Amino acid sequence: MKNILVLCTGNSCRSQIPEGYLRHYAGDQARIYSAGIETHGVNPRAIQVMAEDHIDISNHTSNHVNEYTDIPFDFVITVCDNANEACPYFPGNVKRFHFNFPDPAKAKGTEEEILNEFRRVREMIKVYSAEFVQKNIK
């Protein structure tokens, strides 16, 4: 079984969403973790837009990357440039991947406009997650 860490700045949106999708797509073939360089709590809008796609992340927690230093990760996926630059060293044969997703938490406008940005980023992450599992896990 593969261990996968998804890392972003605050572990509130851009790492929580792929944690949900990677768990969905990988099933019992991988253990999925998400963490941040900081912890900001799980964003309620991320929970909402994932629920719209029938993925429940409401029980996810916001975790600091230092909580996972003892886990032998096979893959570390950084989902923002800040996390990529600040990513700590993980020993072993860890494969690192990086994709700088837009931060939906920075969206401005009406509530619907903000939710639409969360949905747009969710769809980008959904495609990335499905392709990642297909190429690296299955």
N, C-alpha and C positions, 0 to 999 in steps of 0.2 A: 504494500500500500504506500502511495506517495504522500508526502507532507508538503503542502503548499501554503506559503504566506503571501498575503496581499498587503502591501504597505503603502500608506499615504501620510499626509501631514497630520491630520487630526482624528483619523479613524471614525469619521462621522458619516460620510457619503460615498466617496469614490473607492474606498476599500470595502465598505459594508455591502454595497450592491454586488460587486463581483464575488464576494464571499457567498452570498445567496445563490447566485447563478452557478458558480463553480460547484457548490454542494449539489445543486439540482442536476447539473450535467454529468458530474463525475460519479455520483451515487456513492457506492461503497468502495470505489477504487482509489479514493484519496481522502485525506483529512485536510480540511480547509481551515485556515486561521486568517484573521485580519488584525492589523495593528496600525498604530500611528507613531510618528516621531513625538507627537503630543497626543493627548486624549481630549476630545471635545464633546463626547456623548454622541449617541446615534441620532442623526437628524430625523425628526418626525416626518419630514417630506420624503426622505428616502424610504422610510417604512411605508408611507402611503403609496408611492408610485410602484414600489415592489409588490404590494398587496394587489394593486390593479392588475399585475401580471401573474397573480396567484403564487407569489413567492413570499413567505412570511419571514421577515427579519426582525420582528418586534421583540424577540428575546435575545437578540445580539447585544453584546456589550462593547464598549469602547475600551480597547486595551493598548497599553504602551508596548512598544517593540521589545523592551528589556524583559518583559514577562516570558518571552519565548526563546531566550538564549540557549536553553538546554535541549531544544527540539531539533533533531537532525532533518533540516528541510532539504527536499529535492529541488524545489523551485521557489524563488522569491520573485514576485511580480510587484514592481513599483508602478504606481498609477498617477504619480505627479512628479514634476521635476524636482521639487523640494525633497521629497522622500528619496528619490534616486540619488541625489547629491549627499544626503545625510544617512543613507542606508548603512547600518553597521556591518561589520564582517561576520559572515556565518561560516564556520569551519566545514570542511568536507567538500564533496563534489556537488556544490549548489549551482544550479543554472539560474542566471538572473535574466529577467525580462523587464522591459520598460515600455510603458505607453502613457503619455501625458494627456489624460482626459481633462476636459474643461471642468472647473469646479462649479457645480450647480448652486452651491450655497452662496455664491457671490452674485447670483442673478438678481436683477432689479426689476421693478414693475409691479403690476397687480398680482394678486395671489395666483390667478390663472396663468399669467405669463411666467411666473416663477416655477409653477408646477410643470408647465410645458418645457422649460429648460431642464428640469429634473427628468422628465420623460425622454427628452432628446438624448441626454447623457446616458440614461438607463439603457436605451436601445443600442447605443454605441458599445456599452459595456457588455450587454447581452450577446451581441455578435462576437466580440472579442473573447468572451468566456467560452462560448460554444466552440469556437475555432481552437482555442487553447487546449481544451479537453480533447478534441478530436485529434490534434497533432501530437500531444504530449502524454496523454493518459490512456486513451482507448487503443 
